[in-house]
Amino acid sequence: MDHKRKSEENAQAGRKVHVEASWPNKQPDEQLDRYLLESPQEDVTHSDVWRVLRIQSEFVSGFGSLAGLGPAVSVFGSARTEPESIYYKQAYHVGQRLAQAGAITITGGGPGTMEAANKGASEAGGTSVGLGIELPFETGLNSWVNRGINFRYFFVRKTMFVKYSQGFIVLPGGFGTLDELFEALTLVQTQKITGFPIVLVGTEYWGGLVGWLTDVVAKERTISPKDLDLFHLTDDPDEAVDIVLRNMVKDKEKKSASRS
C-alpha cells in the first residue's frame, strides 16, 4: 500500500465523527423556512407560535453543538466550483493552512468550494466543520466534514457562522456567498461585531464589485469611504489566512490584557 493511498484511507476513517440533524427526514421540497416566510395563511397565529418553538430548538441545538469549538474561520464560496478550478485549489489550501495553524475551518458543508476547504482541513488533521442547510438541490454534508450540523432556517445557520468564527475568507461564489459577505460587512459596519476580518480572494472575480462600491456607492455617499476598509482583497490564499490569523492573535492578546 503506497503512502498516498494510506493517507486517504486514514482521512476517510476520521470523517463524520459528529454529525447532527435538526429535523427528521423529509422530502427535499419541504423547506420550513419557506413556510415561515410565505404570506400569512389561515390559522397563522397558531402555526407561527408553534414554529417559534422549532426555531428556539434549532438555536439551542446549534449553541450546544458548537460551544467550546475553539478558534475558527468560516470559508465561503460557490457550491458549483469544480475540483479542476483554481478556486477549488485555493479553498483546499486555505483549509489546510488553517488546520496547520491550529484553527478550525467552518463551511456551509456543501460541495464545490466548501468541500475543498473541508477537505484541506481534514487531510491536514484539523477539525472540519460543516453547517448545512435544507435545500431542494443539495444532498447533505460533503464527505470531508468531521463535525457537522444541519439547519432548517437560514437565519439560525447564519448566526452560527458569525458567532463561532473569528473571521471570514470569501472565495468566488453566487447569491449565497454574497448574502454572507454583505451580512458580515453590515454587522462590522454597525459594530454588532468587532475585530472581524473579511478577506475576498480573487481580484479578477471581485474587482468589479469592489470598483462599483468605490466608484458608485461610496461616491454617492450611501456608504462612508472608510467602509471600504472593512474588507481586504487579495489573490493569495496564504495572505488571506495570514490576515485572519494575525487578527486572531491580536484578539487573544486584547482579551488577555482586559482580564489582567
LINRA-V850792 format. One line per field, one symbol per residue. ss: DSSP state (2 for helix, 1 for strand, 0 for the rest). burial: + if it has 24 or more other ideal C-beta (glycine too) atoms within 12 Angstrom, else -. Layout:
BEGIN
ss=???
burial=???
END
This chain:
BEGIN
ss=00222222222220000011100000000002222220000002222222222222222222222200000111110000000002222222222222220001111000002222222222200001111110000000000000111110022222222220001111000022222222222222200000001111102222222222222220000000222222011100222222222222222222222220
burial=----------+--+++--++-++--------++--+--------------+--++--++-++--++--+++++++++++++-----+++++++++++++-+-++++++++++++++++++++++-++++++++++--+-+++++++++++++++-++++++++++++++++++--++--++++++-++----+--+++++++--++--++--+--------------+-+++++--+-+++++++-++------------
END
